[in-house]
Structure formats: structure tokens, C-alpha cells
Amino acid sequence: MGKPVFIVLLGPPGAGKGTQAQMLSQRLGLAHISTGDLFRKHLREQTKLGRLAQEYMNKGELVPDSVTIAMVQERLQEPDTAHGAIFDGFPRTVAQAEALDDLLRQLGAQVDVAILVDVPEAVLVERLSGRRTCRAHGHIFHVKYNPPKTPGVCDYDGSELYQREDDRPETVKRRIQVYWEQTGPVVEYYREKGLLVKVDGNRPMEEVTRALLQVIPPVGNGAIEEA
Ligand code: AP5
């Protein structure tokens, strides 16, 4: 088995990280680790962690680092991470980026590339207001740019599509502000390490996927890569 590959997807809310991570993880056979999805799963299951996270998410604020890092540490123990993973929405603070380096070091691995999906702010708001998310597994749609075959129903598992609570305009504004304040320095963190690559995310989804595949190092698990 080849060395595992760990990819960080960075970008503001609505940049398309989740959409791209879902496609890439399927194509490359890598685990998809979305801290937002993990918090929403806890919330559905009404765990203590889910209720705590909700307080922050509904305000557009970040969930505390200690809680988020512990959750990722646990997720990294799962067998589907053997060939590596795509991190979506993590790390979001420099403390999280440092913790991720430590966690991967313990596994004999490291972040191989950090990709900034770059999208202008005006586009983000339109994307988020039209987003619809699948209740069961978090599949992502858009009423205009990626509509489901049947309105309100997930193409993949038939579950209900809903509008995320934190996609309300006031919360979106705060999330974008928090991104610049707290995640902006993470972009610099990876730039200084020579790991940052910027990809234009303001074009059709398939084009973005092709551009991402070109900057991802070869994955040694036998999965077929098609650019
Ligand atoms: P999270 O769930 O991670 O949300 P986010 O980072 O704000 O990102 P989004 O999911 O909103 O956007 P995305 O970039 O994934 O875009 P998507 O692919 O859906 O986090 C939510 C909250 O959880 C945070 O605010 C925080 O409270 C908490 N949290 C999570 N991680 C945390 C952490 N590490 N630390 C602390 N707190 C944390 O696309 C958006 C829409 O655009 C979709 O409708 C899609 O169909 C459409 N679209 C995508 N690509 C294109 C394209 N190329 N053209 C046209 N439309 C497109």
C-alpha cells in the first residue's frame, strides 16, 4: 500500500468545498472528513456535543478548538482513512492546523497539499441562499446550479432536502466575517510551509474538479484518477 495522502480544502463558506470533497473522495477512494457534517450528525442524534455545537453554528461562530480537534482525532481512527483523507472545513484556526500536524505526525503522515478554493464574496451569498442539503447523508444541491431531479428529494438516497439553519442571510454574513478573521491566518500558515495551492472555484463544478485533480498528489490505493 502506498503512503496515505492528506488534503486540506480551504475556502470561505459556499466556495464549494463540500461539493468537491464529495466528488473527490469518491473518485480517489479517500475518506471525506467534514467537521460541519460531523457536527450536524451529532445534532441529528441529539448528543451533548451536537447541542453544544449548535449554539455556535446558529450564530455563525466557530465551535471551540478543543472540542473540534478531539472529534477529528476520533474520526482519524476509522479504517476508511487508511489511504488518506480530504479535510473539508478543518482546520479553521491556526491552533487546529497545528493540532492536525501533530495528529498526522503520530500516524507517520503529513498534510500533502492545502488547496484554497477561491470564489468572490458576491457569488458566495447566492450559492448559500440556493443550497439544499440532504437530511440523511449531507449530499449537496443547489436550486439553480445543481438541482435535484425531483424538487426537495435527494437523488442519491431519496431523503428530504432542507435549507441549513446557518444559511440565513444574517448568519451567512457573520460566517464570512469569521472566515476572514480566523481562517485567513490558516491560509498563511500553509503558504509559509509551501503547501498552499489556489484554485479558481468560480466556474462550473466539473471544471473545478478537474483543476483540483491536477494539483492533488498521486493516491497510492489503486483508485483511478481521471482529469
Ligand atoms: P461547514 O459545514 O464546514 O460550513 P462552511 O465552511 O461554512 O462551508 P459550507 O458548507 O457553507 O460551504 P462549502 O464550501 O462546503 O460549499 P458547498 O459545496 O456546500 O461549517 C458550518 C459551521 O460548523 C461553522 O460555521 C462552525 O460553526 C462549525 N464548524 C465547522 N467546522 C469547524 C471547525 N473546524 N472549527 C470550528 N467550528 C467549525 O456549496 C455551496 C452551494 O454552492 C451548494 O448549493 C452547491 O451546490 C453550490 N456550488 C458548489 N460549487 C459550485 C460551482 N462551482 N458553481 C455553482 N454552484 C456551486
Residues whose N, C-alpha, C, O or C-beta is under 5 A from the ligand:
A	BS01	AP5	P12 P13 G14 A15 G16 K17 G18 T19 Q20 T35 G36 D37 Y56 M57 G60 E61 L62 V63 T68 D88 G89 F90 P91 R92 R127 L128 G130 R131 R132 I140 F141 H142 Y145 N146 R175 G201 R203 P204 M205
